[in-house]
Amino acid sequence: MSVQITGIGSYIPEVRVSNLDFAKHVFLNDDGSPFAVTNEEIAAKFKNITGIEERRYVEENLTTSDIGYLAAVKAIESAGIDREKIDYIIFAHNFGDVRHSAIQSDMVPSLATRVKHKLQIKNPKCVAYDVLFGCPGWIEGVIQAQAFIKAGMAKCCLVIGAETLSRVVDRHDRDSMIYSDGAGASVIESTPDENRGILAHASATYAFDEAYYLSFGQSFNKTHDPNVRYIKMQGRKIYEFALSRVPQAMKDCLDESGIAISEIRKILIHQANEKMDEAIIQRFYKLYGQNPPQGIMPMSIHMLGNSSVATVPTLFDLLVQGRIEGHAIQKGDVVLLASVGSGMNINAIVYRY
């Protein structure tokens, strides 16, 4: 028996927001003081570091659970399964349903339960629950689904990763330009083909010193209500943490799989920051005394931004559909999935397509 992704789907919002759309924002330092450079200079430096040219925001009438549902429908159709046969719905997110112009998150009932309701699944043995694991949440959900299937507790799981980060950002913080909205979903099933599917996985949480590298905090605009909180990150510390920890976690996972590094055809890494991702790949291959081959890392961040838990499944879906220019995936290809995010959490999966 092997555990495979038998269906994949995504929802990419229609609203495009370019770097130029931030021209009228009033960006401030964390002490509330204004920047000494123009927004045009900020945007140019931002693109050079992150690779982001534009990002996607959800329409005003949609929430995280809505777009998670839309991605789930596509994944179910892709897998060709009866939705009543789903044993678990695992929904990875971080901020629940935050409505447009609202200041409060809504997590009751769970977003997984909301999706089950929207799918009109009647089977009470279909268990729905949420995962809060930072940006690596979807990968962790896939790892949990595999565990349920290997333990004989399930045969079919639906794993969703969705986020509407545009509704939890501080408009006066330059980091708000990084974040975006999106959703990806996957159907995970057991199949008799032992040469396909998940070959190895790894997860870790670093919380002794690193727990609050990503957290909620006040707006940089000191006139705003201090009780309203926004996502805040210590960018330099996260960058250094990712470069020091993620490559080794990827290596540990690959070594456990028994697959040679030369067999990897694609690496799908969390779309957080283009230069950071490139540095991670360089360090990963350096651990084997090699340089990364051309075309090993497809990217979507330049057009989609950082949608947290949605970046890896949407990238996977776009790759399968042949919608990433210059990249393709064939049956039998080995793919390495990896992510890092708040917690600070890291995980990886070696997967044969």
C-alpha positions in Angstrom: 0.0 0.0 0.0 1.1 3.6 -0.7 -0.5 6.9 0.1 -1.0 9.2 -2.8 -2.4 12.6 -3.8 -5.1 11.4 -6.2 -6.8 14.7 -6.7 -5.6 18.3 -6.6 -7.4 21.7 -7.0 -6.9 25.3 -6.2 -8.7 28.7 -6.1 -6.7 31.7 -7.2 -8.6 34.9 -6.5 -9.3 37.2 -9.5 -8.4 40.5 -7.8 -4.8 41.5 -8.9 -2.9 43.9 -6.7 0.4 45.1 -8.2 3.3 46.7 -6.4 2.3 50.1 -7.9 -1.1 49.8 -6.1 0.8 50.5 -2.8 1.9 53.9 -4.0 -0.6 55.8 -1.8 0.0 53.7 1.3 1.6 55.5 4.2 4.4 53.1 5.3 5.9 53.6 8.8 8.7 52.3 10.9 7.8 50.2 13.9 8.1 53.3 16.1 5.6 55.1 14.0 8.0 57.4 12.2 7.8 57.9 8.4 10.3 56.4 6.0 12.9 58.6 4.5 12.5 57.1 1.0 9.5 57.1 -1.4 7.0 54.3 -1.9 8.4 53.8 -5.4 11.8 53.1 -3.9 10.3 50.8 -1.3 8.4 48.9 -4.0 11.5 48.5 -6.2 13.7 47.2 -3.4 10.8 44.9 -2.3 10.5 43.3 -5.7 14.3 42.8 -5.9 14.3 40.9 -2.6 11.1 39.0 -2.7 10.5 38.6 -6.4 6.8 39.6 -5.9 5.4 41.8 -8.7 1.7 41.3 -7.9 -0.5 39.3 -5.5 -4.1 38.1 -5.4 -6.8 39.2 -3.0 -10.2 37.6 -2.5 -13.4 39.3 -3.5 -15.2 41.1 -0.7 -18.0 38.6 -0.4 -15.7 35.6 0.1 -14.0 34.2 3.2 -11.3 31.6 3.9 -13.7 28.8 4.2 -15.5 29.8 1.0 -12.3 29.6 -1.1 -11.2 26.4 0.7 -14.5 24.9 -0.4 -14.1 26.0 -4.0 -10.6 24.4 -4.1 -12.0 21.3 -2.4 -14.7 20.9 -5.1 -11.9 20.9 -7.8 -9.8 18.4 -5.9 -12.8 16.0 -5.5 -13.6 16.3 -9.2 -9.9 15.7 -10.0 -9.9 12.5 -7.9 -13.3 11.3 -9.2 -14.4 10.2 -5.7 -17.8 10.1 -4.0 -17.6 12.8 -1.4 -19.6 10.7 1.0 -16.6 8.3 1.1 -14.3 11.0 2.7 -13.2 9.9 6.1 -11.4 13.1 7.2 -11.5 16.8 6.2 -8.4 18.5 7.4 -8.4 22.3 6.9 -5.1 24.2 7.4 -5.3 27.9 8.0 -4.1 30.4 10.7 -6.7 33.2 11.1 -10.1 31.6 10.5 -12.8 33.5 8.5 -12.2 37.2 8.6 -14.8 39.1 6.7 -14.0 42.2 4.6 -13.6 45.3 6.8 -14.1 43.2 9.9 -11.7 43.2 12.9 -12.6 39.8 14.4 -11.7 36.3 13.4 -14.5 33.7 13.3 -13.4 30.0 13.9 -16.7 28.6 15.3 -17.6 26.2 13.9 -14.3 25.0 12.5 -13.5 25.9 8.9 -13.4 22.2 8.1 -16.9 21.8 9.4 -18.0 24.7 7.3 -16.6 23.0 4.2 -18.2 19.7 5.1 -21.5 21.6 5.3 -21.0 23.3 2.0 -20.2 20.0 0.4 -23.4 18.6 1.9 -21.7 15.5 3.2 -24.3 13.6 5.3 -21.9 10.9 6.6 -21.3 11.7 10.3 -18.2 9.5 10.3 -16.5 12.0 8.0 -14.5 13.9 10.7 -13.7 17.5 10.1 -11.1 19.5 12.0 -8.7 22.4 11.6 -4.9 22.6 11.7 -3.1 25.8 12.9 0.5 25.1 12.0 1.7 28.3 10.2 2.6 28.2 6.6 3.5 24.5 6.6 -0.1 23.6 7.6 -1.1 22.0 4.3 1.9 19.8 4.2 1.4 18.8 7.9 -2.3 18.0 7.0 -1.1 15.7 4.3 1.3 14.0 6.8 -1.6 13.5 9.2 -3.8 12.1 6.5 -1.1 9.6 5.6 -0.8 8.6 9.3 -4.6 8.0 9.5 -4.5 5.9 6.3 -1.4 3.9 7.4 -3.1 3.2 10.8 -6.2 1.9 9.1 -8.3 4.7 10.4 -9.1 6.1 7.0 -9.1 5.3 3.3 -9.7 8.8 1.9 -8.9 12.3 3.3 -9.5 15.8 2.0 -6.7 18.2 3.0 -7.2 21.9 2.4 -4.9 24.9 2.8 -6.5 28.4 2.6 -5.9 31.9 3.8 -7.0 35.5 3.3 -4.0 37.3 4.7 -5.0 40.6 3.0 -7.5 41.0 5.9 -5.0 40.6 8.8 -2.2 42.9 7.5 -1.2 46.3 8.8 -1.4 48.7 5.9 1.3 50.8 7.4 3.8 47.9 7.5 5.9 47.3 4.4 5.6 43.6 5.1 1.9 43.8 4.1 3.1 43.8 0.5 4.2 40.2 0.9 0.9 38.6 1.8 -1.9 37.4 -0.4 -5.0 35.2 -0.5 -5.6 31.7 -2.0 -6.6 28.1 -1.5 -5.4 24.7 -2.4 -6.9 21.3 -1.7 -5.9 17.7 -2.2 -7.5 14.2 -2.0 -5.3 11.7 -0.2 -6.0 8.0 -0.7 -4.3 4.6 -0.3 -3.4 2.8 -3.5 -1.9 -0.5 -4.3 1.1 1.0 -6.2 3.9 0.8 -3.8 6.3 2.8 -6.1 4.2 5.9 -6.0 3.1 8.4 -3.3 4.6 9.6 -0.1 8.1 8.0 0.4 9.2 9.9 3.5 8.3 12.9 5.7 9.8 15.1 8.4 8.4 17.8 10.8 9.8 19.9 13.5 8.9 22.8 15.8 11.5 25.3 17.1 9.9 27.2 20.0 12.6 27.7 22.6 13.9 31.0 21.2 11.9 31.2 18.0 8.3 30.9 19.0 7.4 34.6 18.4 9.3 35.3 15.2 5.8 35.6 13.7 3.0 36.9 15.9 0.2 39.4 16.2 0.9 43.0 17.1 -0.3 46.6 17.0 -0.3 48.8 13.9 2.7 50.9 13.2 0.3 53.8 13.1 0.1 54.7 16.7 -3.3 56.5 16.3 -4.9 53.1 15.5 -6.8 51.2 18.2 -4.1 49.2 20.1 -6.6 46.4 20.7 -6.8 45.6 17.0 -3.9 43.2 16.1 -2.2 42.5 12.8 0.3 39.9 11.6 3.9 40.9 12.4 7.2 39.2 11.6 10.8 39.6 12.5 12.0 39.2 8.9 15.7 39.0 9.4 15.4 36.4 12.1 13.0 34.3 10.0 15.4 34.5 7.1 18.3 33.4 9.1 16.2 30.6 10.8 15.0 29.3 7.5 18.5 29.2 6.0 19.9 27.4 9.0 17.2 24.8 9.6 15.2 24.1 6.4 18.0 22.6 4.2 18.9 20.1 6.8 15.3 19.1 7.4 15.0 18.5 3.6 18.2 16.4 3.6 17.0 14.4 6.6 13.7 13.7 4.8 15.4 12.8 1.5 17.9 10.5 3.2 15.1 8.7 5.0 13.4 8.1 1.7 16.4 6.3 0.2 16.1 8.4 -2.9 19.3 9.9 -4.4 19.4 13.6 -4.8 20.0 13.1 -8.5 16.5 11.6 -8.8 14.7 14.8 -7.6 13.0 16.4 -10.5 11.2 19.3 -8.8 11.3 21.0 -5.4 8.1 22.8 -4.4 9.0 25.1 -1.5 6.8 27.5 0.4 6.6 30.7 -1.7 7.7 33.1 1.0 10.6 35.1 -0.5 12.3 34.4 -3.8 15.8 35.1 -2.6 15.3 33.1 0.6 13.9 30.1 -1.3 16.9 30.3 -3.8 19.3 30.4 -0.9 17.6 27.4 0.8 17.9 25.3 -2.4 21.6 26.3 -2.8 22.3 25.3 0.8 20.4 22.0 0.4 22.4 20.9 -2.6 25.6 22.1 -0.9 25.0 19.6 1.9 25.5 16.9 -0.9 28.5 18.8 -2.4 26.5 19.7 -5.4 24.9 22.7 -7.2 21.2 22.8 -7.9 20.3 21.8 -11.5 18.5 24.3 -13.8 14.7 24.3 -13.5 14.6 22.4 -10.2 12.4 25.0 -8.4 9.2 26.3 -10.0 8.0 29.6 -8.6 4.6 31.3 -8.4 5.4 34.0 -5.9 6.1 36.7 -8.5 2.4 36.6 -9.6 0.6 35.2 -6.5 2.5 36.5 -3.5 2.7 34.6 -0.2 -0.6 33.0 0.6 0.8 31.0 3.5 -0.7 27.5 3.7 -2.0 27.8 0.1 1.3 28.4 -1.6 2.5 24.7 -1.9 -0.8 23.1 -2.9 -1.6 25.9 -5.5 1.9 25.6 -6.9 1.5 21.8 -7.1 -1.9 22.2 -8.9 -0.4 24.7 -11.4 2.5 22.4 -12.1 0.2 19.4 -12.7 -1.9 21.5 -15.0 1.2 22.6 -17.0 0.6 26.3 -16.1 4.1 27.1 -14.8 6.1 28.2 -17.8 9.2 26.1 -18.4 8.2 23.4 -15.9 6.5 20.0 -16.3 6.0 16.9 -14.2 5.8 13.4 -15.4 4.6 10.1 -13.9 7.3 8.7 -11.8 9.0 12.0 -11.1 10.3 12.5 -7.5 9.1 15.8 -6.0 10.4 17.3 -2.7 7.8 19.5 -0.9 9.0 21.8 1.9 7.8 24.6 4.1 8.7 26.9 7.0 6.5 29.2 9.0 5.2 30.5 12.3 5.6 28.3 15.3 8.5 28.1 14.1 7.5 25.0 12.2 9.3 23.2 9.4 8.3 20.1 7.4 9.1 18.2 4.2 7.7 15.4 2.1 9.5 13.2 -0.6 6.8 12.3 -3.1 6.9 10.2 -6.2 4.2 11.5 -8.6 
